[in-house]
Amino acid sequence: MALVRVHNFSVSLDGFGAGAGQTLDTPFGHAGMRLMTWAAATRTFRAMGMPGEGDGSFGVDEAFAGNWGPGIGAEIMGRNKFGPQRGAWENEEWKGWWGDDPVFHTPVVVLTHHPRPVLEMDGGTTFHFVDADPATVLEQARALAGDLDVRIGGGVSTVRQFLEADLIDHMHIALVPIVLGRGERLWDGLEGLEQRFDIEATPSPSGVTHLIFTRRPRS
């Protein structure tokens, strides 16, 4: 069966995957881009439009970042990753942070309590807005992905929900050497998570430690 994967999900030393106070200009809240500095230097993220000099690195960080796309047939993301609006949609003109040709190039299922019509973008990205539990959403994403894998794209609460439901097979966490002090924690309520996964750690010269969680066979 196709896998459910998380890639390039950055977490601070104190466990926060996003800062406090998300706005249109600050998608990661008060954290700014500090959680993603390591990624911005890679060829994969430069190709997705992250600013920086040159084409990006080929090093350890790129070796992990580059696994983001191959084999993915659909993504699941939370409402807050799609945009900064809360509650009922004030309008449906907002089409995400990524411009007319988003980086996904696959169907994307957006978790929201306020569904809206399917949004078709350039490059093969289609946003589907769904109000359902993780298992039901995953079933829909699998249908959209065909025989390919499904990526859980974030944000924090979305990854945590799928971990709580034990629906993730592979997870890459980039442990970033910063302390945020506030924001949204990834690990809250997930005591004993390590018992479900084999975990490998790879340090990078950038200061990031890449953690790979591989789901052990389910009993």
N, C-alpha and C positions, 0 to 999 in steps of 0.2 A: 504494500500500500504506500501511496505517496506520503511524504513526511510533512510535519508541521514544524516550521523553523523560525528562529529569531536570529537576526544578524545585526552586528554593529550597534548594539544597544549600550549606550554609555551610562555608567553609574559612578557617582562620586565615592570617595572613601567612606563617607558617612551614610551611604546608601540611597542617595537621592538621584533619580533619573530625570528630574526636571526641577527647575527653581520655582520660586513663588512669583506670582504676578504676571502670568502670560498676557501679552498684548499683541496687537498686529505687528508692532515693530520688534518685539522680543518673544519669539516663539518658545524659547526655553526659560522665560521669566528672568529673574534677577541673575541667573547663571550666565546669561548672555551666550556666547559661543564657547565658553570654557570647556564644556563637556565634549565638544566636537572638534577641538583644536587638532587632536591627533588625526582625525579622519580628513580634515581639510587639506592635509599635506599629502594625501595619497592620490594616485592616478585615478582610482575609481571615483572618488568624490570630486576631483577636479573636472572629470568628464561629465559629472552631474551638475556642474555650474558653481561649485564652491570656489570662492575667490582665493587667489594666491599666485605666486610667481612660478612660471614654468608649468610642466605637465604633471608634476607630482612624483612621489617617491615610488621605488620598487621594493622597499624593505619589508620588515616584519609586519608593520601596520597594513601595508597594501596586501600582503598575503592573506590577511583575514578580511579586510574590507572587500576584496574582489570576489569573495564567495557570496556576496549579497544577491546577485542577479541570476546566475546560471541555475537552470532547473526549476525556476519559480513560475507558476502559472496563474497565481492570484495572490493578492495581499489583503489582510484584514487590519484595519486601523481604527482607532477611537476618534470620536468627534473632535477632540482637542488637537489631534495631529492634523486633521483636515483644516481646521481654522479656529480663530479665537472667539467666535460667537458662542453664546450660551442660550439655552432655552429654545423657544420657537424661533424659526428662521425669520429674521427681520426682512430679509429678501433672499432670493436665490441667485443673486448676481455673483456672490463669492464662489470661486471655483478652485480654491486651494492656494497654497503658498508657491506653486511650482510653475505658474504661467500656463500658456495655451497647450504646451507639449510637456506634460508631467513626466518625471523620470521613470515611472513604473512600467508603462507599455504593456500592462496586463489589466484585467479587471481588478478593481479595488472595492472591498466591502467596508463601508464606513458604519461603525456602531453609533446609533443615535436614537434617542426617544422621540425624535421628530423626523420621520421619513419624508423624503422628497423624491421627485422623479429621477430616473437614471440620468447621469450627466456624462455625455460622450465628449472626449477631448481628442486632440491630435495625438498621433503616435500610437494609437491602440489602447490608451487608458480609458476605462469607463468606471465611474464612481456609482456604486449601488448603496443606497442609504437604507439601513435595516435596523429594526427594533426587535431584538431576539436575544436569547441566552447564548453563551459561547458554543455549545454543542450544535445548536440549530444554525448559527451563523457559519460554523465550520463546514457543516453539510452543504450549505449553499456555496461557500467558497470552493469546496472540492469540486462541485459540479461545474463551476466556472473555470477551474484550473485544468480540467481534463485529467490526464495522467501525470501531470506535473505537481510539484510541491506547493504548499501554501505557506506564505510568510506572514508572521505576526509582526506588524510594523511598529506597534506602539500606539499611544504613549504608555506611560507607566501603568495606569489602571487597567489598560487592555492586556498588557503582558501578564500582569498579576492575576487577572480573571482567568486567563487560559492556563496559567500554572496552577491555580486553585482547582480548576476542573480537570487537571492532569491530562491536558490535550497537547502538550508540547513535546516533541521528540528530540529536537536539537536546539541549543541556545548558545549564542555567542554574546558574552558580556564583556565590554571593555571597561575595566576598573581604572578610573582616571584619578591621578594623584592631586585632587583638590578637595576642599571641605566647603560644602554649601551652607550647612547649618539649618536650612529650611527649604521647603518645597514638597515634592511628592516622593515618598519612599517606595522602592520596589519591593523590599523583602517583608514588609509588615504582614503578619498573619500567615507566613509561609514557613513556620518552624518545622525543622526536619526535612526540608526540601532536598538536602544533599543525599538523603537516603534513597531517593528515586533515581539519581543520576550518577554516572561516572563523570568525574570532573578533572580536567587537565588545565594547567596554567602555563602561559608562555609570556615572559617579560619582553618588553620592547625598549630599545634605546630612547624612545620618546617619553618613557616613564609610565606608560600604560601597561597594565597586565591583562592579557587576553585570556578569559576563562571560557572554556568549552564544556558545556553540559550535554552529555549524551544519555538519553533515557535508557535505563536498564529494562530488561524484558518485564512486561506486566504479568503478574501472576493470574 
